[in-house]
Amino acid sequence: MTEKLTREYQPKFILIEDKASGQQLIQDIGFLGGNIRVIGIKPSFDKVTRFASVVPLF
C-alpha cells in the first residue's frame, strides 16, 4: 500500500514513527530503492497523548 500511495501522490518524504512495526516499515521502504526519502520520527509522548492531540483535526 505504501508503494501505491507513493506512486500516486509522489511525496518529497515520508514520516514514519520509529517504534515497533514502524521500524520494519522504514527498512522495507529503504530496500525498495528509488528516490523515496524516509524519515523515522521518535515519539516524545505516549500513544494516547499523541492520539488526543490530533483528534480535533478530524
PQR file with spaces between the fields and no chain letter, atoms N, CA, C, O and H, PARSE charges and radii, in Angstrom:
ATOM       1  N    MET     1       0.822   -1.195    0.000 -0.4000 1.5000
ATOM       2  CA   MET     1       0.000    0.000    0.000 -0.0000 2.0000
ATOM       3  C    MET     1       0.870    1.264    0.000  0.5500 1.7000
ATOM       4  O    MET     1       0.556    2.247   -0.671 -0.5500 1.4000
ATOM       5  N    THR     2       1.951    1.219    0.754 -0.4000 1.5000
ATOM       6  CA   THR     2       2.847    2.374    0.794 -0.0000 2.0000
ATOM       7  C    THR     2       3.388    2.687   -0.592  0.5500 1.7000
ATOM       8  O    THR     2       3.487    3.851   -0.981 -0.5500 1.4000
ATOM       9  H    THR     2       2.206    0.420    1.299  0.4000 1.0000
ATOM      10  N    GLU     3       3.739    1.638   -1.337 -0.4000 1.5000
ATOM      11  CA   GLU     3       4.251    1.841   -2.699 -0.0000 2.0000
ATOM      12  C    GLU     3       3.199    2.505   -3.580  0.5500 1.7000
ATOM      13  O    GLU     3       3.505    3.432   -4.330 -0.5500 1.4000
ATOM      14  H    GLU     3       3.658    0.693   -1.021  0.4000 1.0000
ATOM      15  N    LYS     4       1.972    2.034   -3.487 -0.4000 1.5000
ATOM      16  CA   LYS     4       0.883    2.579   -4.306 -0.0000 2.0000
ATOM      17  C    LYS     4       0.654    4.057   -3.994  0.5500 1.7000
ATOM      18  O    LYS     4       0.553    4.880   -4.903 -0.5500 1.4000
ATOM      19  H    LYS     4       1.723    1.281   -2.878  0.4000 1.0000
ATOM      20  N    LEU     5       0.572    4.388   -2.710 -0.4000 1.5000
ATOM      21  CA   LEU     5       0.336    5.778   -2.316 -0.0000 2.0000
ATOM      22  C    LEU     5       1.510    6.677   -2.705  0.5500 1.7000
ATOM      23  O    LEU     5       1.315    7.835   -3.074 -0.5500 1.4000
ATOM      24  H    LEU     5       0.654    3.719   -1.971  0.4000 1.0000
ATOM      25  N    THR     6       2.720    6.142   -2.621 -0.4000 1.5000
ATOM      26  CA   THR     6       3.901    6.917   -3.005 -0.0000 2.0000
ATOM      27  C    THR     6       3.882    7.234   -4.490  0.5500 1.7000
ATOM      28  O    THR     6       4.197    8.354   -4.894 -0.5500 1.4000
ATOM      29  H    THR     6       2.879    5.201   -2.321  0.4000 1.0000
ATOM      30  N    ARG     7       3.513    6.247   -5.306 -0.4000 1.5000
ATOM      31  CA   ARG     7       3.424    6.492   -6.754 -0.0000 2.0000
ATOM      32  C    ARG     7       2.322    7.501   -7.070  0.5500 1.7000
ATOM      33  O    ARG     7       2.484    8.356   -7.942 -0.5500 1.4000
ATOM      34  H    ARG     7       3.257    5.338   -4.978  0.4000 1.0000
ATOM      35  N    GLU     8       1.204    7.396   -6.358 -0.4000 1.5000
ATOM      36  CA   GLU     8       0.057    8.263   -6.639 -0.0000 2.0000
ATOM      37  C    GLU     8       0.306    9.712   -6.227  0.5500 1.7000
ATOM      38  O    GLU     8       0.010   10.633   -6.988 -0.5500 1.4000
ATOM      39  H    GLU     8       1.072    6.702   -5.650  0.4000 1.0000
ATOM      40  N    TYR     9       0.846    9.918   -5.034 -0.4000 1.5000
ATOM      41  CA   TYR     9       0.979   11.278   -4.501 -0.0000 2.0000
ATOM      42  C    TYR     9       2.385   11.863   -4.635  0.5500 1.7000
ATOM      43  O    TYR     9       2.553   13.074   -4.491 -0.5500 1.4000
ATOM      44  H    TYR     9       1.086    9.170   -4.415  0.4000 1.0000
ATOM      45  N    GLN    10       3.384   11.050   -4.903 -0.4000 1.5000
ATOM      46  CA   GLN    10       4.770   11.472   -5.081 -0.0000 2.0000
ATOM      47  C    GLN    10       5.242   12.455   -3.998  0.5500 1.7000
ATOM      48  O    GLN    10       5.590   13.596   -4.300 -0.5500 1.4000
ATOM      49  H    GLN    10       3.248   10.066   -5.020  0.4000 1.0000
ATOM      50  N    PRO    11       5.250   12.004   -2.738 -0.5600 1.5000
ATOM      51  CA   PRO    11       5.677   12.898   -1.655  0.2800 2.0000
ATOM      52  C    PRO    11       7.179   13.168   -1.715  0.5500 1.7000
ATOM      53  O    PRO    11       7.939   12.378   -2.274 -0.5500 1.4000
ATOM      54  N    LYS    12       7.595   14.292   -1.135 -0.4000 1.5000
ATOM      55  CA   LYS    12       9.020   14.609   -1.055 -0.0000 2.0000
ATOM      56  C    LYS    12       9.698   13.724   -0.016  0.5500 1.7000
ATOM      57  O    LYS    12      10.872   13.380   -0.147 -0.5500 1.4000
ATOM      58  H    LYS    12       6.977   14.934   -0.681  0.4000 1.0000
ATOM      59  N    PHE    13       8.944   13.361    1.014 -0.4000 1.5000
ATOM      60  CA   PHE    13       9.451   12.463    2.047 -0.0000 2.0000
ATOM      61  C    PHE    13       8.277   11.804    2.757  0.5500 1.7000
ATOM      62  O    PHE    13       7.135   12.250    2.645 -0.5500 1.4000
ATOM      63  H    PHE    13       7.990   13.640    1.121  0.4000 1.0000
ATOM      64  N    ILE    14       8.577   10.737    3.490 -0.4000 1.5000
ATOM      65  CA   ILE    14       7.566   10.007    4.249 -0.0000 2.0000
ATOM      66  C    ILE    14       8.018    9.976    5.703  0.5500 1.7000
ATOM      67  O    ILE    14       9.147    9.582    5.994 -0.5500 1.4000
ATOM      68  H    ILE    14       9.504   10.375    3.582  0.4000 1.0000
ATOM      69  N    LEU    15       7.146   10.387    6.613 -0.4000 1.5000
ATOM      70  CA   LEU    15       7.437   10.347    8.045 -0.0000 2.0000
ATOM      71  C    LEU    15       6.811    9.087    8.633  0.5500 1.7000
ATOM      72  O    LEU    15       5.620    8.835    8.452 -0.5500 1.4000
ATOM      73  H    LEU    15       6.229   10.707    6.376  0.4000 1.0000
ATOM      74  N    ILE    16       7.620    8.300    9.338 -0.4000 1.5000
ATOM      75  CA   ILE    16       7.137    7.070    9.957 -0.0000 2.0000
ATOM      76  C    ILE    16       7.618    7.034   11.397  0.5500 1.7000
ATOM      77  O    ILE    16       8.780    7.324   11.678 -0.5500 1.4000
ATOM      78  H    ILE    16       8.588    8.505    9.486  0.4000 1.0000
ATOM      79  N    GLU    17       6.721    6.677   12.311 -0.4000 1.5000
ATOM      80  CA   GLU    17       7.086    6.556   13.715 -0.0000 2.0000
ATOM      81  C    GLU    17       8.122    5.445   13.856  0.5500 1.7000
ATOM      82  O    GLU    17       7.893    4.313   13.432 -0.5500 1.4000
ATOM      83  H    GLU    17       5.776    6.441   12.083  0.4000 1.0000
ATOM      84  N    ASP    18       9.246    5.775   14.446 -0.4000 1.5000
ATOM      85  CA   ASP    18      10.369    4.843   14.574 -0.0000 2.0000
ATOM      86  C    ASP    18      10.235    4.004   15.843  0.5500 1.7000
ATOM      87  O    ASP    18      11.100    4.033   16.718 -0.5500 1.4000
ATOM      88  H    ASP    18       9.433    6.695   14.790  0.4000 1.0000
ATOM      89  N    LYS    19       9.143    3.265   15.924 -0.4000 1.5000
ATOM      90  CA   LYS    19       8.867    2.357   17.042 -0.0000 2.0000
ATOM      91  C    LYS    19       8.187    1.121   16.493  0.5500 1.7000
ATOM      92  O    LYS    19       7.499    1.191   15.475 -0.5500 1.4000
ATOM      93  H    LYS    19       8.440    3.242   15.214  0.4000 1.0000
ATOM      94  N    ALA    20       8.370   -0.003   17.150 -0.4000 1.5000
ATOM      95  CA   ALA    20       7.692   -1.270   16.842 -0.0000 2.0000
ATOM      96  C    ALA    20       7.638   -1.565   15.341  0.5500 1.7000
ATOM      97  O    ALA    20       8.683   -1.674   14.700 -0.5500 1.4000
ATOM      98  H    ALA    20       8.929   -0.060   17.978  0.4000 1.0000
ATOM      99  N    SER    21       6.443   -1.696   14.778 -0.4000 1.5000
ATOM     100  CA   SER    21       6.309   -2.077   13.365 -0.0000 2.0000
ATOM     101  C    SER    21       6.781   -0.975   12.418  0.5500 1.7000
ATOM     102  O    SER    21       7.082   -1.252   11.257 -0.5500 1.4000
ATOM     103  H    SER    21       5.595   -1.607   15.299  0.4000 1.0000
ATOM     104  N    GLY    22       6.851    0.254   12.890 -0.4000 1.5000
ATOM     105  CA   GLY    22       7.352    1.346   12.057 -0.0000 2.0000
ATOM     106  C    GLY    22       8.802    1.140   11.663  0.5500 1.7000
ATOM     107  O    GLY    22       9.209    1.519   10.564 -0.5500 1.4000
ATOM     108  H    GLY    22       6.607    0.478   13.833  0.4000 1.0000
ATOM     109  N    GLN    23       9.587    0.540   12.556 -0.4000 1.5000
ATOM     110  CA   GLN    23      10.990    0.274   12.250 -0.0000 2.0000
ATOM     111  C    GLN    23      11.116   -0.680   11.070  0.5500 1.7000
ATOM     112  O    GLN    23      11.958   -0.483   10.194 -0.5500 1.4000
ATOM     113  H    GLN    23       9.256    0.233   13.448  0.4000 1.0000
ATOM     114  N    GLN    24      10.288   -1.704   11.049 -0.4000 1.5000
ATOM     115  CA   GLN    24      10.319   -2.653    9.934 -0.0000 2.0000
ATOM     116  C    GLN    24       9.887   -1.984    8.634  0.5500 1.7000
ATOM     117  O    GLN    24      10.468   -2.237    7.579 -0.5500 1.4000
ATOM     118  H    GLN    24       9.605   -1.864   11.761  0.4000 1.0000
ATOM     119  N    LEU    25       8.866   -1.129    8.710 -0.4000 1.5000
ATOM     120  CA   LEU    25       8.390   -0.427    7.517 -0.0000 2.0000
ATOM     121  C    LEU    25       9.475    0.489    6.955  0.5500 1.7000
ATOM     122  O    LEU    25       9.650    0.573    5.740 -0.5500 1.4000
ATOM     123  H    LEU    25       8.393   -0.924    9.567  0.4000 1.0000
ATOM     124  N    ILE    26      10.196    1.168    7.830 -0.4000 1.5000
ATOM     125  CA   ILE    26      11.299    2.035    7.392 -0.0000 2.0000
ATOM     126  C    ILE    26      12.336    1.213    6.630  0.5500 1.7000
ATOM     127  O    ILE    26      12.818    1.637    5.579 -0.5500 1.4000
ATOM     128  H    ILE    26      10.054    1.100    8.817  0.4000 1.0000
ATOM     129  N    GLN    27      12.677    0.044    7.156 -0.4000 1.5000
ATOM     130  CA   GLN    27      13.651   -0.825    6.484 -0.0000 2.0000
ATOM     131  C    GLN    27      13.115   -1.320    5.150  0.5500 1.7000
ATOM     132  O    GLN    27      13.833   -1.313    4.150 -0.5500 1.4000
ATOM     133  H    GLN    27      12.285   -0.300    8.010  0.4000 1.0000
ATOM     134  N    ASP    28      11.861   -1.748    5.129 -0.4000 1.5000
ATOM     135  CA   ASP    28      11.259   -2.268    3.898 -0.0000 2.0000
ATOM     136  C    ASP    28      11.247   -1.219    2.789  0.5500 1.7000
ATOM     137  O    ASP    28      11.565   -1.527    1.640 -0.5500 1.4000
ATOM     138  H    ASP    28      11.278   -1.753    5.942  0.4000 1.0000
ATOM     139  N    ILE    29      10.886    0.001    3.123 -0.4000 1.5000
ATOM     140  CA   ILE    29      10.849    1.067    2.119 -0.0000 2.0000
ATOM     141  C    ILE    29      12.261    1.382    1.641  0.5500 1.7000
ATOM     142  O    ILE    29      12.472    1.683    0.466 -0.5500 1.4000
ATOM     143  H    ILE    29      10.627    0.251    4.056  0.4000 1.0000
ATOM     144  N    GLY    30      13.225    1.311    2.553 -0.4000 1.5000
ATOM     145  CA   GLY    30      14.616    1.544    2.170 -0.0000 2.0000
ATOM     146  C    GLY    30      15.105    0.537    1.145  0.5500 1.7000
ATOM     147  O    GLY    30      15.916    0.871    0.281 -0.5500 1.4000
ATOM     148  H    GLY    30      13.054    1.067    3.508  0.4000 1.0000
ATOM     149  N    PHE    31      14.613   -0.701    1.237 -0.4000 1.5000
ATOM     150  CA   PHE    31      15.013   -1.743    0.290 -0.0000 2.0000
ATOM     151  C    PHE    31      14.386   -1.542   -1.085  0.5500 1.7000
ATOM     152  O    PHE    31      14.863   -2.114   -2.064 -0.5500 1.4000
ATOM     153  H    PHE    31      13.954   -0.972    1.939  0.4000 1.0000
ATOM     154  N    LEU    32      13.330   -0.744   -1.177 -0.4000 1.5000
ATOM     155  CA   LEU    32      12.679   -0.513   -2.466 -0.0000 2.0000
ATOM     156  C    LEU    32      13.545    0.324   -3.400  0.5500 1.7000
ATOM     157  O    LEU    32      13.414    0.258   -4.622 -0.5500 1.4000
ATOM     158  H    LEU    32      12.943   -0.279   -0.381  0.4000 1.0000
ATOM     159  N    GLY    33      14.426    1.108   -2.801 -0.4000 1.5000
ATOM     160  CA   GLY    33      15.289    1.967   -3.615 -0.0000 2.0000
ATOM     161  C    GLY    33      14.524    3.174   -4.115  0.5500 1.7000
ATOM     162  O    GLY    33      13.550    3.607   -3.500 -0.5500 1.4000
ATOM     163  H    GLY    33      14.533    1.162   -1.808  0.4000 1.0000
ATOM     164  N    GLY    34      14.966    3.702   -5.218 -0.4000 1.5000
ATOM     165  CA   GLY    34      14.309    4.878   -5.776 -0.0000 2.0000
ATOM     166  C    GLY    34      14.670    6.127   -5.003  0.5500 1.7000
ATOM     167  O    GLY    34      15.652    6.155   -4.260 -0.5500 1.4000
ATOM     168  H    GLY    34      15.757    3.350   -5.718  0.4000 1.0000
ATOM     169  N    ASN    35      13.869    7.153   -5.184 -0.4000 1.5000
ATOM     170  CA   ASN    35      14.153    8.433   -4.541 -0.0000 2.0000
ATOM     171  C    ASN    35      13.182    8.713   -3.404  0.5500 1.7000
ATOM     172  O    ASN    35      12.837    9.866   -3.147 -0.5500 1.4000
ATOM     173  H    ASN    35      13.072    7.130   -5.787  0.4000 1.0000
ATOM     174  N    ILE    36      12.742    7.657   -2.722 -0.4000 1.5000
ATOM     175  CA   ILE    36      11.837    7.826   -1.588 -0.0000 2.0000
ATOM     176  C    ILE    36      12.672    8.158   -0.357  0.5500 1.7000
ATOM     177  O    ILE    36      13.513    7.362    0.062 -0.5500 1.4000
ATOM     178  H    ILE    36      13.022    6.721   -2.931  0.4000 1.0000
ATOM     179  N    ARG    37      12.442    9.319    0.215 -0.4000 1.5000
ATOM     180  CA   ARG    37      13.157    9.725    1.423 -0.0000 2.0000
ATOM     181  C    ARG    37      12.280    9.395    2.623  0.5500 1.7000
ATOM     182  O    ARG    37      11.185    9.938    2.765 -0.5500 1.4000
ATOM     183  H    ARG    37      11.759    9.966   -0.125  0.4000 1.0000
ATOM     184  N    VAL    38      12.758    8.509    3.483 -0.4000 1.5000
ATOM     185  CA   VAL    38      12.009    8.083    4.660 -0.0000 2.0000
ATOM     186  C    VAL    38      12.676    8.676    5.890  0.5500 1.7000
ATOM     187  O    VAL    38      13.890    8.569    6.061 -0.5500 1.4000
ATOM     188  H    VAL    38      13.648    8.067    3.368  0.4000 1.0000
ATOM     189  N    ILE    39      11.873    9.303    6.748 -0.4000 1.5000
ATOM     190  CA   ILE    39      12.387    9.899    7.973 -0.0000 2.0000
ATOM     191  C    ILE    39      11.704    9.221    9.149  0.5500 1.7000
ATOM     192  O    ILE    39      10.480    9.259    9.273 -0.5500 1.4000
ATOM     193  H    ILE    39      10.886    9.390    6.609  0.4000 1.0000
ATOM     194  N    GLY    40      12.501    8.597   10.014 -0.4000 1.5000
ATOM     195  CA   GLY    40      11.974    7.976   11.224 -0.0000 2.0000
ATOM     196  C    GLY    40      11.802    9.024   12.308  0.5500 1.7000
ATOM     197  O    GLY    40      12.727    9.780   12.605 -0.5500 1.4000
ATOM     198  H    GLY    40      13.496    8.566    9.913  0.4000 1.0000
ATOM     199  N    ILE    41      10.624    9.068   12.892 -0.4000 1.5000
ATOM     200  CA   ILE    41      10.310   10.047   13.932 -0.0000 2.0000
ATOM     201  C    ILE    41      10.231    9.338   15.280  0.5500 1.7000
ATOM     202  O    ILE    41       9.491    8.366   15.431 -0.5500 1.4000
ATOM     203  H    ILE    41       9.872    8.454   12.650  0.4000 1.0000
ATOM     204  N    LYS    42      10.989    9.821   16.252 -0.4000 1.5000
ATOM     205  CA   LYS    42      10.937    9.267   17.607 -0.0000 2.0000
ATOM     206  C    LYS    42       9.830    9.985   18.379  0.5500 1.7000
ATOM     207  O    LYS    42       9.911   11.196   18.583 -0.5500 1.4000
ATOM     208  H    LYS    42      11.590   10.610   16.129  0.4000 1.0000
ATOM     209  N    PRO    43       8.799    9.260   18.809 -0.5600 1.5000
ATOM     210  CA   PRO    43       7.712    9.901   19.549  0.2800 2.0000
ATOM     211  C    PRO    43       8.193   10.396   20.911  0.5500 1.7000
ATOM     212  O    PRO    43       9.006    9.745   21.568 -0.5500 1.4000
ATOM     213  N    SER    44       7.684   11.551   21.324 -0.4000 1.5000
ATOM     214  CA   SER    44       8.102   12.110   22.608 -0.0000 2.0000
ATOM     215  C    SER    44       7.031   11.961   23.689  0.5500 1.7000
ATOM     216  O    SER    44       7.267   12.289   24.852 -0.5500 1.4000
ATOM     217  H    SER    44       7.024   12.080   20.791  0.4000 1.0000
ATOM     218  N    PHE    45       5.857   11.469   23.304 -0.4000 1.5000
ATOM     219  CA   PHE    45       4.788   11.244   24.273 -0.0000 2.0000
ATOM     220  C    PHE    45       4.218    9.848   24.070  0.5500 1.7000
ATOM     221  O    PHE    45       4.521    9.185   23.078 -0.5500 1.4000
ATOM     222  H    PHE    45       5.665   11.203   22.360  0.4000 1.0000
ATOM     223  N    ASP    46       3.393    9.403   25.014 -0.4000 1.5000
ATOM     224  CA   ASP    46       2.773    8.094   24.865 -0.0000 2.0000
ATOM     225  C    ASP    46       1.693    8.143   23.780  0.5500 1.7000
ATOM     226  O    ASP    46       1.274    9.218   23.351 -0.5500 1.4000
ATOM     227  H    ASP    46       3.148    9.942   25.820  0.4000 1.0000
ATOM     228  N    LYS    47       1.256    6.971   23.352 -0.4000 1.5000
ATOM     229  CA   LYS    47       0.326    6.846   22.225 -0.0000 2.0000
ATOM     230  C    LYS    47      -0.999    7.574   22.472  0.5500 1.7000
ATOM     231  O    LYS    47      -1.518    8.230   21.569 -0.5500 1.4000
ATOM     232  H    LYS    47       1.596    6.097   23.701  0.4000 1.0000
ATOM     233  N    VAL    48      -1.541    7.465   23.668 -0.4000 1.5000
ATOM     234  CA   VAL    48      -2.832    8.089   23.977 -0.0000 2.0000
ATOM     235  C    VAL    48      -2.728    9.609   23.905  0.5500 1.7000
ATOM     236  O    VAL    48      -3.628   10.263   23.378 -0.5500 1.4000
ATOM     237  H    VAL    48      -1.119    6.932   24.402  0.4000 1.0000
ATOM     238  N    THR    49      -1.655   10.174   24.420 -0.4000 1.5000
ATOM     239  CA   THR    49      -1.457   11.623   24.378 -0.0000 2.0000
ATOM     240  C    THR    49      -1.327   12.112   22.936  0.5500 1.7000
ATOM     241  O    THR    49      -1.902   13.139   22.574 -0.5500 1.4000
ATOM     242  H    THR    49      -0.923    9.642   24.848  0.4000 1.0000
ATOM     243  N    ARG    50      -0.576   11.381   22.117 -0.4000 1.5000
ATOM     244  CA   ARG    50      -0.426   11.769   20.708 -0.0000 2.0000
ATOM     245  C    ARG    50      -1.763   11.692   19.983  0.5500 1.7000
ATOM     246  O    ARG    50      -2.090   12.566   19.180 -0.5500 1.4000
ATOM     247  H    ARG    50      -0.110   10.547   22.411  0.4000 1.0000
ATOM     248  N    PHE    51      -2.532   10.651   20.265 -0.4000 1.5000
ATOM     249  CA   PHE    51      -3.853   10.497   19.653 -0.0000 2.0000
ATOM     250  C    PHE    51      -4.761   11.667   20.031  0.5500 1.7000
ATOM     251  O    PHE    51      -5.412   12.258   19.170 -0.5500 1.4000
ATOM     252  H    PHE    51      -2.266    9.941   20.917  0.4000 1.0000
ATOM     253  N    ALA    52      -4.799   11.994   21.319 -0.4000 1.5000
ATOM     254  CA   ALA    52      -5.662   13.076   21.795 -0.0000 2.0000
ATOM     255  C    ALA    52      -5.290   14.415   21.164  0.5500 1.7000
ATOM     256  O    ALA    52      -6.154   15.271   20.972 -0.5500 1.4000
ATOM     257  H    ALA    52      -4.270   11.513   22.019  0.4000 1.0000
ATOM     258  N    SER    53      -4.023   14.598   20.843 -0.4000 1.5000
ATOM     259  CA   SER    53      -3.597   15.881   20.275 -0.0000 2.0000
ATOM     260  C    SER    53      -4.041   16.070   18.828  0.5500 1.7000
ATOM     261  O    SER    53      -4.127   17.207   18.364 -0.5500 1.4000
ATOM     262  H    SER    53      -3.322   13.903   20.999  0.4000 1.0000
ATOM     263  N    VAL    54      -4.324   14.991   18.103 -0.4000 1.5000
ATOM     264  CA   VAL    54      -4.728   15.125   16.702 -0.0000 2.0000
ATOM     265  C    VAL    54      -6.218   14.918   16.470  0.5500 1.7000
ATOM     266  O    VAL    54      -6.702   15.176   15.368 -0.5500 1.4000
ATOM     267  H    VAL    54      -4.253   14.067   18.480  0.4000 1.0000
ATOM     268  N    VAL    55      -6.954   14.463   17.466 -0.4000 1.5000
ATOM     269  CA   VAL    55      -8.400   14.241   17.306 -0.0000 2.0000
ATOM     270  C    VAL    55      -9.119   15.491   16.811  0.5500 1.7000
ATOM     271  O    VAL    55      -9.976   15.374   15.935 -0.5500 1.4000
ATOM     272  H    VAL    55      -6.561   14.254   18.361  0.4000 1.0000
ATOM     273  N    PRO    56      -8.813   16.687   17.329 -0.5600 1.5000
ATOM     274  CA   PRO    56      -9.520   17.883   16.837  0.2800 2.0000
ATOM     275  C    PRO    56      -9.317   18.156   15.342  0.5500 1.7000
ATOM     276  O    PRO    56     -10.118   18.867   14.735 -0.5500 1.4000
ATOM     277  N    LEU    57      -8.272   17.609   14.750 -0.4000 1.5000
ATOM     278  CA   LEU    57      -8.030   17.825   13.323 -0.0000 2.0000
ATOM     279  C    LEU    57      -9.045   17.096   12.452  0.5500 1.7000
ATOM     280  O    LEU    57      -9.213   17.429   11.278 -0.5500 1.4000
ATOM     281  H    LEU    57      -7.622   17.031   15.243  0.4000 1.0000
ATOM     282  N    PHE    58      -9.718   16.109   13.020 -0.4000 1.5000
ATOM     283  CA   PHE    58     -10.686   15.329   12.261 -0.0000 2.0000
ATOM     284  C    PHE    58     -12.068   15.630   12.746  0.5500 1.7000
ATOM     285  O    PHE    58     -13.037   15.071   12.233 -0.5500 1.4000
ATOM     286  H    PHE    58      -9.581   15.839   13.973  0.4000 1.0000
